[in-house]
Amino acid sequence: MGTFRDSLDTRALRFALAFPLLLAAGFAVCAQMLRNSLPEPVAVMWNADGGTSFAPFGAYVAGAAALIVLFGWIAFLQAVPISRPVVMRRVMMGLGLMVSLFMTTVAAAGLVGQSGAEDARLSHVDPIVLAMGSGAALSLGVVMMFAFKPDPRWTPEDDQALEAERRLAADPDLARDTLRMWVHARSSVFIMIIVSALFPAALIAVVVPWLGALVAAAALVAAGFLFARVRADRGGLQVFAGGAGPGTQCARRRHRRSSSCRRQGSGLRRLGMAAP
């Protein structure tokens, strides 16, 4: 039981269970305040001419409250297990808030649209309540995605950071043994790009502006990849095309004069290293 409890974010769990219930209770209280101005029965479905399906007021409120709680729990509880990625938990927490508030908005717009109507068949969903509530649900959900801070958990990235700190503590000179620089192609190469791409793009833009802009943009992107970021340390040499794109890594081998190189992504990955 303790292991299962340790796998859950208890703060997120409390919020995930309590918020939809409180929201449903608030909707029920507000609905009772409109009870005297609503027709009986109330409409639950509409078309362009008005209400098409009807239910008693109590059934409408109970059904709407149940949907608020159900959909809210389905979305919110996806953010509770700490084994899931942090980004996913943030998104699901925000999505849970959006869904809960949107369901409440739809139910409230249906009641407000029928307020003061003699017959529910002549009513419509209130567009102002629906629009304002939907906008608030979307914006508050996005705010929740950024504001929610999941409980911390130990990840492989933490293992890598701890190992890096351990190596640095064991060898303080390690941080000073790293060399970083930027390199680029010869200037004649950039001149050829200007002559062969930018000048024709200017001429093409006179006839077809979007095509000229596309050619110029492609030339600039190609020129950007003629720059490279070089990082050299005790582990070898790393070259990143365009500063962050796929590059080449050469690792120094123990007791060998040759080096082994391979392609890799933009992340920093160390191979075996030893002093010559």
N, C-alpha and C positions, 0 to 999 in steps of 0.2 A: 504493500500500500504506500509505503514511504517512497519507493522508487517511482511509482506512477505519479505521486504528488510532486516529486522533484522534477518531473518532465513537463510540468505545466507552469505557465506564468500566472501566478495567483492574482496579481493585481489586474491583469488583463481579463482573467476569468471572472473576477468580481464585477468588473465593469460590463463585460459581455452579458452576464446574466441579469444584472440589475437595470441597465439602461433601457432595454426594450420593455421590461415590465413597468418601469416608471413612466415611460412614454405612453404605453397603452393605458395606464391608469389616468394620466393627464388627459388623454383624448376622451376617455369615458366621462370624466368630470366635466369637460368643456361641452361634450355632446348633451349632457343633462341640462346645461344652461340654455341650450337651444330647443329643448324638448317641446315647450309650449307653442313655439312658432312653426313647428314642422307638421306636415300632413301625416295621416295614418291610413295605410302603411306608407313607408318611405321607399323611394326608388333606389335600386341597387345597380341597374344598368340603364344606359341611355343611348339614343340615336339622335339624328338631327332634329326630330320632331319632339323629343322629350323622353320621359321615362318609359322603359319597356318591361322591366322586371321589378318586382316589389317584394318587400319583406317587412315584418314588424320592426319597430324602432329598436327594441331590445336585441333582436337577432342581428340587425345591422351593426350596432355598437359592439356586441360580443364577437361577431365575425371579424370586424375590422381590427379589434384589439388582438384577437388570436393571430391574425395575419401579421400584424406589427411585431408581435413577440416571435412568431415562427421564423419569418424571414430575417429578423434581426439576429436571432440566435444562430441560424445557419451561417450567416456571413461572419459574425463576431467570433464564433468559436474556432474558425480557421486560424485566427491569430493567437490562440492560446498555447499550443504546443511549442516549446522552445527549440525543438529539433528542426523546425522549419526555418528557411532563410529569413533574415531580419527584414529584407525588403518586402518579401511576401507577407510577413506579419503586419508591417506598416500598411500595405495596400489593403489587406483584408480588414484591418481595423477601420480604416477610412471608408471602405466599401460598406461595412456593416452600419456605420453611422448614416451614410447616404441612403441605404435601403430602408432603414427604420424610419428616417424622417420623410422619405418619399412616400412610403405606405401611409404614414400619418397624414401627409398632405393630401393624398388622393381621397382618403376617407373624409377628411375635414371639408374638402372642396365639394364633395357630394352632399354633405349636410347643409353647408352654407348656401349652396345653390337652390336648395329646397326651402330655405327659411322664408316664411311669409307666403308661400304658395298654397293655394286652396286645394290643388290636386297635384299629386306627384307626377302625373302624366304630362304636365305642362312645365316641369322643372328641367334644369340643365346643370351640369357641373360648373361651379363658379370659376371662371378663367383666371381672375386676379389671384385668388387664393392658390390655385394650382401653379401658376407661373411663379409667384413669389416664394411659395414653399419649395418648389423644385429647385429654384436658384439657390435658396438657402441650404438645402440638402447637399447640393453639389459643392458649394464653397466650403461648408463646414466639414464635409468629408475630406476635401483636399487638405484643409487645415489639420485635421486629425492625422492624416498620413504623415505630415511633417512633425507634428507635436508629440505623437506617440513614441515613447522610448521603451522598447522591449527590455525585459530583464537580460542582463549580460550572460553569455554562455561561452565556454571555452571552445575555440574552433582551431582547425589546422593553421590558420593564419596566426593565431596566438602562439602556437608551437614554433612557427618560423620566427616570429618576433623575439620569443624567449631565447631561441638558439642564437639569433644574431646578437642579442645583448650579452649572452654568455661568452661568445667568441670575442666580442669587443672588450669585455671585462678581463678576459684572459690575455688579450693582446691589445693594449691601448693604442699601439701604432697602426692598427689595422685601418682605422678611419682615415689616417693620413696617407695611406698607400693607394688611394683611389684617384684616378686621373679622368677628368671629363672634358670633352671638347666637341666643337661643331666643325664639320668639314663640308665642303661643297665642290661641285664640279668646276672645271675651268671656265673662265669668263667667256671664252669663245663658244662654249655650248649654249649659254644663255643668249648670246647674240644670235646664234642659229635659230633658237626658238622664237625670238622676236621676229626675225626675218621670215621664217617659214610658217609662223602661226599668227602672231599678233597683227602684222601688216595685212595679210589676207583677211583676217577677221574684221579689220576696219573697213576693208573694201566690201566684204560680204554684208556688213551691217547696213550699208547704204541701201541695199536691195531687200535683204531679209534680216531685220534687226535681231530677232531672237536667235537665228542661226549664227550670226556673227558673235553674239554674246556667248553662245554655247562653245564655239571654237576658242574664244579667248579664255573662257573659264577652264576648258580642258588643258590649254597651254599652261595656264598658271598652276593648275594642279600638278601637271607633269614636272614643271620647274620646281615645285615644292619638294618633290620626291628626289630631287638631285642634291638636297641637303641631307645630312646624316649626323646623328649624335653618337659619339664614340665614348665608351666607358671601359677603362682598363684598370684592373686590380690584380691581386694575387691569384684570383681564380681564372684569369685569362682576359680576353678582349671581347667586347660586345659592341656591335654596330646596329643602330636602329635607323632604318630608312625613314626619311621625313621626320625624324625626331622621336617617333613613337610607333611607327609601323613595323612589320616583320623585318627582322634583321638576321645577322649572322653572329654566331658566338664561337670563338676559338678557345679551347681549354688547353692549358699546359699539362703535359703528362710527366710523371715521375721518371727520371733517368732516360728521357728521350729528347732528342732535338727537334723532332717534328711536332706539329700541333694538329689537333682534330677539330674540325669546324662543322657546325650544322645550323640549319635554319631554325628560327624560333619566333614566337610572337613578341609582343611588346613587354611582357612581364620579365622580371629579372630571374633567371634560373642559373644556378651555379653547377658547374661540373667539377670533377675531381681536380684538385690543385695540390701542387707540391713544389718545393723549391728545386731549381735546376741542380 
